[in-house]
């Protein structure tokens, strides 16, 4: 499961603290180095997000996740690396667009395990 495999829903869950939502997670381990790599990263991420949108809009979400019926879908990108300015702009635009169709969207920076154990 990875952002680079656009055909797969990486992970999903219904939070116990807020069972009104179903969270669909994207595992994004790619770095954001130079401008060319950032552009490529954004294309990979966009393709993955489009798969998630299709999963929700087609209704497949309800066949694959029985508890999702009646819950608000949220696509959550779990990023390993901090977003550059171009990435932040992309995330904000996606969140705005998806909000209009009833899909939540967020980016969560996952703390590096090595630094979180210090």
C-alpha positions in Angstrom: 0.0 0.0 0.0 1.5 3.2 -1.2 0.7 6.4 -3.0 2.5 5.0 -6.0 -0.1 2.2 -6.5 -3.1 4.3 -7.8 -5.4 1.3 -8.1 -5.5 0.4 -4.4 -7.2 1.9 -1.4 -4.3 1.9 1.1 -6.3 1.8 4.4 -9.7 2.7 5.9 -11.3 3.0 9.3 -14.2 4.3 11.2 -12.8 6.2 14.2 -14.3 5.2 17.6 -14.2 8.9 18.7 -16.2 10.0 15.7 -18.2 7.2 14.1 -20.0 9.6 11.9 -17.0 9.5 9.5 -15.2 6.8 7.4 -11.5 7.7 6.9 -9.8 6.5 3.7 -6.1 6.8 4.1 -3.3 7.3 1.6 0.2 6.4 2.6 2.5 9.0 1.0 6.2 8.1 1.6 7.6 10.2 -1.3 9.9 13.1 -0.8 9.5 16.7 -2.2 12.9 17.6 -3.4 13.3 19.8 -6.4 10.5 21.4 -8.6 10.6 18.6 -11.1 10.2 16.0 -8.4 7.5 18.0 -6.8 5.5 18.1 -10.0 5.8 14.4 -10.5 4.8 13.8 -6.8 1.7 15.9 -7.3 0.7 13.9 -10.4 1.1 10.6 -8.5 -0.9 12.0 -5.6 -3.6 13.4 -7.8 -4.0 10.0 -9.5 -4.3 8.3 -6.2 -6.9 10.8 -4.9 -8.9 10.4 -8.1 -9.1 6.6 -7.4 -10.4 7.4 -3.9 -13.0 9.8 -5.3 -14.2 7.2 -7.8 -14.4 4.6 -5.0 -16.7 6.9 -3.1 -18.8 8.3 -5.9 -19.4 4.9 -7.6 -20.8 3.5 -4.3 -18.1 0.8 -4.2 -17.2 2.2 -0.8 -20.5 0.7 0.6 -19.8 -2.7 -0.9 -16.3 -2.9 0.4 -16.8 -1.2 3.8 -20.2 -2.2 5.1 -20.1 0.2 8.0 -19.6 3.2 5.7 -23.3 3.7 4.9 -24.5 7.0 6.3 -21.0 8.1 7.3 -19.2 11.1 5.8 -16.1 10.1 3.8 -12.8 11.7 4.5 -9.7 11.2 2.4 -6.6 11.6 4.6 -3.1 11.7 3.2 -0.5 10.5 5.7 2.6 12.2 4.5 6.1 11.3 5.6 7.6 14.6 4.5 6.6 18.2 5.1 4.7 19.8 2.2 6.5 22.4 0.1 4.5 25.6 -0.8 3.3 24.0 -4.1 2.1 20.9 -2.2 0.2 23.0 0.4 -1.5 24.9 -2.4 -2.5 21.6 -4.0 -3.9 20.2 -0.7 -5.9 23.3 -0.1 -7.4 23.3 -3.5 -8.3 19.6 -3.3 -9.9 20.2 0.1 -12.0 23.1 -1.2 -13.2 21.2 -4.3 -14.0 18.0 -2.4 -15.8 19.9 0.4 -18.3 21.1 -2.2 -19.3 17.4 -3.0 -19.4 16.3 0.6 -16.0 14.6 0.8 -13.6 15.7 3.5 -9.9 15.9 2.7 -6.8 16.4 4.9 -3.1 16.1 5.0 -1.4 14.7 8.2 2.3 14.9 8.6 3.4 11.6 10.1 6.3 12.1 12.6 9.4 10.1 11.9 9.5 7.1 14.2 13.2 7.8 15.0 12.5 11.3 16.2 9.3 10.5 18.0 11.1 8.0 20.3 13.7 10.5 21.5 
